[in-house]
Amino acid sequence: MKVVTPEQMNRIDRSCIEDFGIPGIVLMENAALRVVDEILRCLNNVRGKNIVLFAGKGNNGGDALAVARHLFNKGAAVRVFLLAEEDALTGDAATNYSILKAMGLPVELLLQGMQLEVVKAALGASELVIDGIFGTGLKRDVAGIAKQAIEAVNDSGKKVIAIDVPSGIHGESGRVLGTCIKADTTVTFGLPKLGLLIHPGCEYAGRLMVMDIGIPERAIDGIDINHEGIDEDQVRERIPKRFSNSNKGSYGRVFFVSGSRGMTGAGCLAGKAALRTGAGLVYLGVPGSLSAIYDTAVPETVTVPLEDHERGVLSKECTGVLQAWMHKASVLAVGPGLSTHADIIEIIRYILRNAKVPLVLDADALNAISSDIEMLKDLKTDAVITPHPGEMCRLAGISVEDVQNNRIEVAREFSAKWKVTTILKGAKTVVACPGGKVYINSNGNSGMAKAGTGDVLTGIVAGLIAQGAGVEAAAIAGVYLHGRAGDIVAQSKGEYGLIAGDLVEEIPFVLKEIMGSGGSR
């Protein structure tokens, strides 16, 4: 699904009005009806129910006033608090205010702190709160009576439905502007706003409902939108199909460059994940002195001992053997558990200069690259990098805080500059493509913040590329499969007890769920 910035949504709204002749009041009415639908789903019957609505002076407030009208008509006990003077209302919001007055529904002006006791009493008696104070156009920190009202709502412990965006959230960055409504549900219109899908905005939005309000598809198509949320349909389209007349060679060869003493698990997890994702053949290029561990731990893979001079870490002398295998593979996955030994930097440099098949670069491969970022100029093939925020900060030369505060733009700019596909891991993983398109993954959970889960992702992405997916398609589908597996495991084992190996074993069932074929559980 396409994801928009507030500015893009405003352009779409203007196009509806100016190019298609849809009056703004019609769009507002449709929006209000969709909110009412959600209220009815929440409360079932609103007759006699105490519902408190907060309205600001803009279109978001106009939506709230229209919602109040419909609830009043359905017999709800409605209290409306307007955080503006009457004459501050304009356009469609003013129209809805006038209708309420004509209907005899009182609107209480909330303009100073001394009225907060009335608000708190109303909240205490309410069964539901509707937030229509600020919309996506808010750019300054919330202050004054609005701040006090928001805090009163949050302190009340009542269920809250936010209209379009929780008041206080920056619609593009997801930042909290001083304070913010903590919604149980956010009903947003037309398309999801960027700030609702990324942290911290997504934490305040609660359950996100994207509602159709009659916006023509052509109005959306007329806007250049370069953000998308990843959904199951997108993933299904990107996973290579299997066919009956095939053999193991039909589904590609993954060659991993992985491992060091004490870090053998990384390559084992990655190799298993590639196999569980459907790769036909998986080779583990590992330190020779440790190869017996891999032979035992992952018998379905082929172990390729590489020179390590019995140190348990790859030596730069291994590049001769690597060269031969690099030509046989469909994809190279490099980095899990390699260590930060000086020779690893030379090995990574060699691979970047000589690889002719797609690369998946993770973990210590990224650490090596961050020691000399210019080595990415030697890339001659498509590559996916999979940094967590700490690795991303070293690659980009900025702080972790800067990465986390601007995940989308950091990933986008890095991908554009170095012509790689970037999977910036973490809550709401971001996939940034060299051409500027960014995809946001919404599944996954805190139980996946465990050692080894990143190695599983590397294996999934490599396994998809081996089967014929392009690097961008593999990155998009891979993060979704990874997060979905984590969510399923969390349902049965909980987030505390989830471990990386659980994700590996869940991959086949996620693929079956999405692709609709395979064995039974």
Phi and psi in degrees as a GROMACS rama.xvg file:
@    title "Ramachandran Plot"
@    xaxis  label "Phi"
@    yaxis  label "Psi"
@TYPE xy
-65.7825  145.079  LYS-2
-125.038  134.531  VAL-3
-119.056  156.314  VAL-4
-82.2743  161.734  THR-5
-56.4454  -38.383  PRO-6
-63.9782  -40.511  GLU-7
-65.697  -40.04  GLN-8
-65.4939  -36.5829  MET-9
-63.273  -39.3654  ASN-10
-65.4146  -38.0444  ARG-11
-64.94  -43.8996  ILE-12
-60.3494  -43.4111  ASP-13
-64.0062  -37.7496  ARG-14
-64.3025  -39.8362  SER-15
-57.635  -43.5212  CYS-16
-76.6078  -47.9299  ILE-17
-85.6583  -38.1566  GLU-18
-93.5566  -29.1152  ASP-19
-112.686  -4.93942  PHE-20
72.0991  22.3875  GLY-21
-87.3532  114.981  ILE-22
-61.0301  143.862  PRO-23
-58.0511  -33.5708  GLY-24
-65.2221  -28.5703  ILE-25
-69.7578  -44.5297  VAL-26
-61.1766  -40.8036  LEU-27
-64.8907  -40.9595  MET-28
-64.7155  -43.6663  GLU-29
-61.3362  -40.7494  ASN-30
-62.5314  -44.0206  ALA-31
-61.8843  -41.3505  ALA-32
-64.135  -35.751  LEU-33
-68.5881  -36.1206  ARG-34
-65.6608  -41.6636  VAL-35
-61.2775  -39.5608  VAL-36
-56.4874  -43.3916  ASP-37
-68.6672  -36.9298  GLU-38
-63.0541  -41.9287  ILE-39
-65.856  -36.5864  LEU-40
-64.4776  -35.8481  ARG-41
-74.93  -44.4136  CYS-42
-105.479  -9.55535  LEU-43
70.7487  -68.9245  ASN-44
-124.072  125.829  ASN-45
-93.7051  -7.73881  VAL-46
-58.5197  124.499  ARG-47
78.6645  -2.46661  GLY-48
-81.9654  139.045  LYS-49
-83.4922  115.282  ASN-50
-126.697  127.067  ILE-51
-105.782  130.889  VAL-52
-120.167  137.232  LEU-53
-113.603  129.353  PHE-54
-126.317  135.232  ALA-55
-93.4102  -170.783  GLY-56
-87.6491  -11.013  LYS-57
-92.2022  -164.764  GLY-58
-64.251  -30.7374  ASN-59
-61.7522  -41.5915  ASN-60
-65.9046  -36.5533  GLY-61
-61.0141  -40.7046  GLY-62
-57.8194  -45.1809  ASP-63
-63.3953  -39.1259  ALA-64
-65.9179  -38.2306  LEU-65
-67.3281  -38.9151  ALA-66
-60.4635  -43.2109  VAL-67
-58.3218  -41.4134  ALA-68
-59.1303  -47.7377  ARG-69
-65.7858  -39.3766  HIS-70
-65.7834  -39.693  LEU-71
-61.2827  -42.4932  PHE-72
-65.3369  -26.6611  ASN-73
-90.1241  5.84735  LYS-74
92.6979  10.4397  GLY-75
-73.6723  151.264  ALA-76
-87.3268  96.6231  ALA-77
-99.9436  132.936  VAL-78
-118.518  124.068  ARG-79
-115.287  126.047  VAL-80
-113.876  122.345  PHE-81
-103.223  121.818  LEU-82
-93.6541  52.4081  LEU-83
-168.628  158.942  ALA-84
-71.4672  151.725  GLU-85
-56.0217  -42.7918  GLU-86
-75.2536  -3.53666  ASP-87
-82.0997  -15.4807  ALA-88
-77.6074  136.943  LEU-89
-134.955  167.596  THR-90
56.0529  -135.398  GLY-91
-67.0092  -31.8289  ASP-92
-64.2132  -42.4035  ALA-93
-63.8832  -37.6663  ALA-94
-60.6233  -46.1795  THR-95
-67.7389  -32.2675  ASN-96
-65.5225  -42.365  TYR-97
-63.6331  -38.0863  SER-98
-63.2092  -43.812  ILE-99
-60.261  -42.9913  LEU-100
-62.1575  -42.2302  LYS-101
-65.2435  -30.2172  ALA-102
-79.5124  -12.0952  MET-103
84.3226  15.975  GLY-104
-88.9134  114.087  LEU-105
-68.8519  139.592  PRO-106
-114.716  122.641  VAL-107
-94.9409  126.513  GLU-108
-79.3658  129.184  LEU-109
-114.753  96.4298  LEU-110
-121.57  -13.1722  LEU-111
-146.879  157.11  GLN-112
-61.36  -26.5512  GLY-113
-65.0622  -18.0969  MET-114
-85.5032  -3.28901  GLN-115
-63.8118  -30.558  LEU-116
-62.7051  -35.9176  GLU-117
-64.4451  -43.4956  VAL-118
-61.2457  -46.2433  VAL-119
-63.3514  -36.9842  LYS-120
-65.427  -42.1976  ALA-121
-63.9274  -41.4985  ALA-122
-63.2155  -40.7611  LEU-123
-61.1683  -31.7897  GLY-124
-91.6765  -3.29489  ALA-125
-84.7509  157.798  SER-126
-108.392  -10.9011  GLU-127
-162.632  144.887  LEU-128
-120.744  135.119  VAL-129
-112.441  124.779  ILE-130
-101.001  113.018  ASP-131
-133.664  38.3623  GLY-132
-78.0492  -57.9269  ILE-133
-124.126  147.498  PHE-134
-104.08  -152.719  GLY-135
-78.4477  -8.66237  THR-136
-83.0387  -4.04523  GLY-137
-65.9868  130.425  LEU-138
-129.015  -10.7462  LYS-139
-109.201  162.721  ARG-140
-65.9722  140.101  ASP-141
-68.8058  137.144  VAL-142
-145.857  175.295  ALA-143
63.9058  -143.433  GLY-144
-65.1985  -31.3837  ILE-145
-63.6168  -43.3474  ALA-146
-61.261  -44.128  LYS-147
-65.5566  -38.768  GLN-148
-65.3117  -43.4688  ALA-149
-61.6186  -43.8797  ILE-150
-64.0664  -37.1679  GLU-151
-64.394  -40.3916  ALA-152
-62.8354  -48.0125  VAL-153
-63.5992  -37.2648  ASN-154
-72.5539  -19.9475  ASP-155
-71.3708  -24.3545  SER-156
73.8545  9.9266  GLY-157
-82.6093  155.567  LYS-158
-68.7689  136.361  LYS-159
-126.145  133.355  VAL-160
-111.804  121.632  ILE-161
-94.6318  140.629  ALA-162
-92.2476  116.049  ILE-163
71.9478  -51.4464  ASP-164
-156.619  140.246  VAL-165
-59.3093  131.859  PRO-166
-59.8915  125.52  SER-167
109.085  -7.78533  GLY-168
-91.7336  134.177  ILE-169
-73.2514  121.84  HIS-170
-65.9832  -18.3378  GLY-171
-103.173  -46.2  GLU-172
-90.7343  -18.0429  SER-173
79.4184  3.43406  GLY-174
-68.4775  149.44  ARG-175
-86.2436  122.59  VAL-176
-92.2996  77.1699  LEU-177
86.6395  -62.2547  GLY-178
-150.126  166.099  THR-179
-156.409  144.747  CYS-180
-62.7318  133.138  ILE-181
-98.2013  98.3483  LYS-182
-88.8947  149.884  ALA-183
-84.4508  -34.963  ASP-184
-141.081  139.851  THR-185
-118.325  124.551  THR-186
-100.55  108.812  VAL-187
-109.893  160.043  THR-188
-117.765  138.241  PHE-189
79.3446  -71.7652  GLY-190
-141.596  151.919  LEU-191
-67.4998  144.211  PRO-192
-90.1482  145.197  LYS-193
-54.6172  -43.3798  LEU-194
-65.6408  -13.6428  GLY-195
-86.7749  -12.8085  LEU-196
-104.15  -12.8613  LEU-197
-118.126  161.551  ILE-198
-77.3662  146.152  HIS-199
-88.46  -2.33739  PRO-200
-55.4152  -40.1531  GLY-201
-63.3103  -26.516  CYS-202
-71.0093  -27.046  GLU-203
-92.965  -17.9037  TYR-204
-76.533  -24.7891  ALA-205
67.1835  -142.659  GLY-206
-74.2975  124.071  ARG-207
-96.0638  123.317  LEU-208
-113.816  118.665  MET-209
-98.9155  116.226  VAL-210
-112.328  139.23  MET-211
-78.2804  127.681  ASP-212
-119.712  21.0798  ILE-213
89.1419  24.0331  GLY-214
-77.6613  124.558  ILE-215
-62.1206  141.998  PRO-216
-58.7301  -34.7386  GLU-217
-66.4674  -28.7019  ARG-218
-66.6744  -35.0093  ALA-219
-74.9012  -42.2082  ILE-220
-63.4675  -22.8122  ASP-221
-76.9393  -3.8399  GLY-222
-110.375  134.379  ILE-223
-79.7851  100.068  ASP-224
-105.145  122.168  ILE-225
-115.698  21.3459  ASN-226
-123.688  140.292  HIS-227
-140.19  145.464  GLU-228
-87.8271  143.434  GLY-229
-86.5086  128.093  ILE-230
-128.672  173.668  ASP-231
-62.3034  -37.348  GLU-232
-63.1744  -41.9336  ASP-233
-60.8966  -41.8654  GLN-234
-66.6457  -43.5246  VAL-235
-57.4616  -40.0825  ARG-236
-67.2765  -24.1403  GLU-237
-99.0092  -11.4076  ARG-238
-84.446  123.687  ILE-239
-58.726  140.761  PRO-240
-80.2087  153.843  LYS-241
-104.065  156.762  ARG-242
-141.082  154.557  PHE-243
-67.8118  -39.7717  SER-244
-87.1796  76.0795  ASN-245
-148.445  170.332  SER-246
-142.435  -178.378  ASN-247
-59.6787  -31.8426  LYS-248
-68.4731  -19.3346  GLY-249
-69.4745  -19.5515  SER-250
-112.925  20.3999  TYR-251
84.8736  166.509  GLY-252
-123.753  121.729  ARG-253
-102.317  128.358  VAL-254
-114.658  118.074  PHE-255
-95.9655  138.592  PHE-256
-111.495  109.04  VAL-257
-155.225  159.885  SER-258
99.0492  148.16  GLY-259
-162.997  168.73  SER-260
-58.5742  128.126  ARG-261
86.6034  -7.39286  GLY-262
-127.928  32.1588  MET-263
-71.5769  -25.0856  THR-264
-61.7195  -30.9644  GLY-265
-60.0531  -49.6218  ALA-266
-67.8717  -34.2958  GLY-267
-62.9883  -46.3231  CYS-268
-63.7176  -44.5078  LEU-269
-63.9912  -42.7778  ALA-270
-63.5474  -44.1383  GLY-271
-62.4004  -40.7572  LYS-272
-63.1727  -40.6619  ALA-273
-62.0457  -42.2027  ALA-274
-65.973  -44.3226  LEU-275
-65.8726  -22.666  ARG-276
-82.9742  -14.19  THR-277
121.287  -0.239616  GLY-278
-59.7247  142.33  ALA-279
-75.8541  -41.0059  GLY-280
-138.178  135.352  LEU-281
-127.558  127.356  VAL-282
-114.432  134.361  TYR-283
-108.778  104.104  LEU-284
-84.1289  110.379  GLY-285
-136.242  163.835  VAL-286
-55.1686  128.753  PRO-287
-55.0984  -38.8015  GLY-288
-69.7355  -11.8932  SER-289
-109.559  1.91093  LEU-290
-61.9055  -30.6797  SER-291
-61.9973  -31.61  ALA-292
-62.2223  -44.6541  ILE-293
-69.5503  -37.5063  TYR-294
-56.1746  -39.2196  ASP-295
-81.2215  -41.6484  THR-296
-73.7573  -34.2807  ALA-297
-133.826  76.1002  VAL-298
-64.3836  -18.2139  PRO-299
-77.1801  -11.1695  GLU-300
-98.8593  167.256  THR-301
-104.017  121.8  VAL-302
-87.1835  131.169  THR-303
-116.272  102.373  VAL-304
-67.0126  130.828  PRO-305
-116.353  153.363  LEU-306
-59.638  127.325  GLU-307
-137.682  4.77481  ASP-308
51.0632  35.453  HIS-309
61.5964  19.6765  GLU-310
-93.1166  -12.9711  ARG-311
78.5208  16.8694  GLY-312
-145.254  139.599  VAL-313
-59.8844  142.039  LEU-314
-100.702  151.848  SER-315
-64.4445  -15.2485  LYS-316
-69.7183  -6.87392  GLU-317
-76.9598  -8.40876  CYS-318
-65.5364  -24.6916  THR-319
-63.8189  -46.4088  GLY-320
-68.3248  -39.2394  VAL-321
-57.0802  -40.3934  LEU-322
-56.5376  -44.485  GLN-323
-63.4164  -42.436  ALA-324
-74.1945  -29.3974  TRP-325
-62.4358  -27.0167  MET-326
-84.1486  -19.3208  HIS-327
-88.4818  -23.7437  LYS-328
-80.8034  157.016  ALA-329
-87.9833  -26.2152  SER-330
-156.706  144.26  VAL-331
-108.881  129.314  LEU-332
-114.792  118.742  ALA-333
-127.522  130.216  VAL-334
132.532  -37.1517  GLY-335
-56.8641  118.694  PRO-336
70.9152  19.1321  GLY-337
-74.3779  -25.016  LEU-338
88.3419  174.261  SER-339
-110.017  23.8163  THR-340
-58.3365  148.718  HIS-341
-58.1073  -34.8759  ALA-342
-63.9608  -27.3173  ASP-343
-62.8693  -35.8661  ILE-344
-60.3508  -43.1861  ILE-345
-68.3857  -35.4172  GLU-346
-65.4533  -43.7197  ILE-347
-65.5686  -41.1606  ILE-348
-59.3495  -42.383  ARG-349
-62.5683  -44.8947  TYR-350
-63.2874  -45.0429  ILE-351
-61.8222  -35.1186  LEU-352
-76.461  -27.5888  ARG-353
-114.517  -14.5557  ASN-354
-67.8243  136.531  ALA-355
-118.606  -2.4801  LYS-356
-110.821  162.672  VAL-357
-56.9206  149.854  PRO-358
-118.301  142.188  LEU-359
-116.342  116.089  VAL-360
-112.447  123.381  LEU-361
-139.45  164.315  ASP-362
50.5456  -119.163  ALA-363
-70.5266  -18.9186  ASP-364
-63.8753  -39.6108  ALA-365
-70.8665  -36.6208  LEU-366
-62.1599  -39.6694  ASN-367
-64.69  -44.0973  ALA-368
-63.4474  -37.2278  ILE-369
-66.2299  -18.9484  SER-370
-74.0173  -20.6093  SER-371
-156.089  82.1333  ASP-372
-59.8001  -23.138  ILE-373
-64.8329  -17.3648  GLU-374
-65.2876  -18.3167  MET-375
-65.062  -20.1595  LEU-376
-65.2923  -18.9486  LYS-377
-82.475  -7.49907  ASP-378
-59.4209  133.2  LEU-379
-120.4  10.0815  LYS-380
-144.296  170.317  THR-381
-70.0362  144.64  ASP-382
-143.229  146.169  ALA-383
-114  130.58  VAL-384
-110.538  147.089  ILE-385
-128.732  61.5735  THR-386
-79.0128  145.335  PRO-387
-84.5172  171.803  HIS-388
-55.3074  -36.5067  PRO-389
-64.5667  -42.3301  GLY-390
-68.5775  -36.5037  GLU-391
-65.082  -38.1978  MET-392
-65.2338  -36.0672  CYS-393
-71.0461  -38.5482  ARG-394
-66.0242  -41.944  LEU-395
-87.7246  -12.2017  ALA-396
71.7913  33.55  GLY-397
-131.005  177.169  ILE-398
-81.3711  159.934  SER-399
-59.9664  -38.7791  VAL-400
-60.4254  -41.415  GLU-401
-64.1996  -38.7113  ASP-402
-62.325  -51.5382  VAL-403
-68.846  -28.3952  GLN-404
-78.9591  -13.7593  ASN-405
-148.735  52.2366  ASN-406
-58.0908  -42.8138  ARG-407
-66.488  -48.7935  ILE-408
-70.1051  -35.0809  GLU-409
-62.2087  -46.7596  VAL-410
-66.5798  -42.305  ALA-411
-61.8098  -47.2296  ARG-412
-65.754  -38.6305  GLU-413
-65.9088  -44.5056  PHE-414
-62.6746  -41.5025  SER-415
-66.3051  -40.574  ALA-416
-69.6515  -42.8444  LYS-417
-104.82  2.36403  TRP-418
58.249  45.9643  LYS-419
-127.17  158.648  VAL-420
-89.9153  125.65  THR-421
-108.481  123.656  THR-422
-102.731  102.24  ILE-423
-89.8185  104.714  LEU-424
-73.8696  166.846  LYS-425
126.146  -176.131  GLY-426
-59.3631  127.795  ALA-427
60.3085  64.5148  LYS-428
-54.1033  138.043  THR-429
-108.397  133.408  VAL-430
-114.415  114.48  VAL-431
-110.302  130.761  ALA-432
-102.423  153.581  CYS-433
-57.0022  -30.3153  PRO-434
-78.4444  -2.24625  GLY-435
106.993  -11.6047  GLY-436
-73.6067  140.368  LYS-437
-127.282  133.868  VAL-438
-115.312  140.635  TYR-439
-118.603  125.524  ILE-440
-96.7284  131.056  ASN-441
-105.335  -7.83814  SER-442
-92.3716  -175.384  ASN-443
98.3599  168.398  GLY-444
-155.716  172.227  ASN-445
-68.1377  -19.6395  SER-446
-63.8314  -18.2892  GLY-447
-83.2427  -2.70036  MET-448
-80.973  66.567  ALA-449
-137.729  153.468  LYS-450
-58.5286  136.185  ALA-451
98.232  -20.0981  GLY-452
-67.92  -31.413  THR-453
-66.9679  -33.8541  GLY-454
-64.7919  -37.0946  ASP-455
-63.0899  -42.9142  VAL-456
-60.5513  -43.3199  LEU-457
-57.38  -43.0856  THR-458
-65.2353  -40.185  GLY-459
-62.3884  -48.7556  ILE-460
-62.7683  -44.4593  VAL-461
-63.3834  -39.6581  ALA-462
-63.0776  -37.6803  GLY-463
-69.4421  -41.1322  LEU-464
-62.8687  -41.3268  ILE-465
-57.7593  -33.7387  ALA-466
-83.566  -2.56864  GLN-467
117.62  -1.21216  GLY-468
-71.7906  143.096  ALA-469
-68.5866  163.729  GLY-470
-62.8304  -38.1912  VAL-471
-67.2675  -45.1483  GLU-472
-61.7642  -41.1831  ALA-473
-66.0898  -37.6697  ALA-474
-66.2023  -44.6996  ALA-475
-64.6806  -50.7311  ILE-476
-67.3318  -36.3708  ALA-477
-63.8907  -43.3655  GLY-478
-68.658  -32.3373  VAL-479
-69.5915  -47.1872  TYR-480
-57.3831  -43.2583  LEU-481
-61.9112  -49.5805  HIS-482
-66.9882  -38.7523  GLY-483
-65.1027  -41.1475  ARG-484
-59.715  -42.6941  ALA-485
-62.5389  -38.9649  GLY-486
-67.7898  -39.492  ASP-487
-66.0933  -43.2046  ILE-488
-62.4234  -41.7888  VAL-489
-61.8166  -32.6416  ALA-490
-65.102  -34.8094  GLN-491
-95.3  -34.5855  SER-492
-111.678  -11.6491  LYS-493
84.6836  161.25  GLY-494
-75.4857  -29.1142  GLU-495
-65.1442  -43.2991  TYR-496
-91.7231  -4.61527  GLY-497
-63.058  134.123  LEU-498
-129.189  165.313  ILE-499
-58.242  -39.6259  ALA-500
-61.0632  -29.6205  GLY-501
-62.3111  -38.4483  ASP-502
-62.8263  -42.1678  LEU-503
-57.0669  -45.9645  VAL-504
-71.9876  -19.2188  GLU-505
-88.2826  -18.2081  GLU-506
-52.8609  -46.8932  ILE-507
-59.9511  -35.2576  PRO-508
-74.9162  -31.2869  PHE-509
-67.0123  -43.5756  VAL-510
-62.4815  -39.7532  LEU-511
-64.102  -41.6419  LYS-512
-59.5802  -41.5046  GLU-513
-82.2843  -42.7691  ILE-514
-91.0599  -16.2636  MET-515
74.5401  28.0275  GLY-516
-151.543  168.077  SER-517
118.014  -174.707  GLY-518
-74.1247  174.041  GLY-519
-100.19  155.344  SER-520
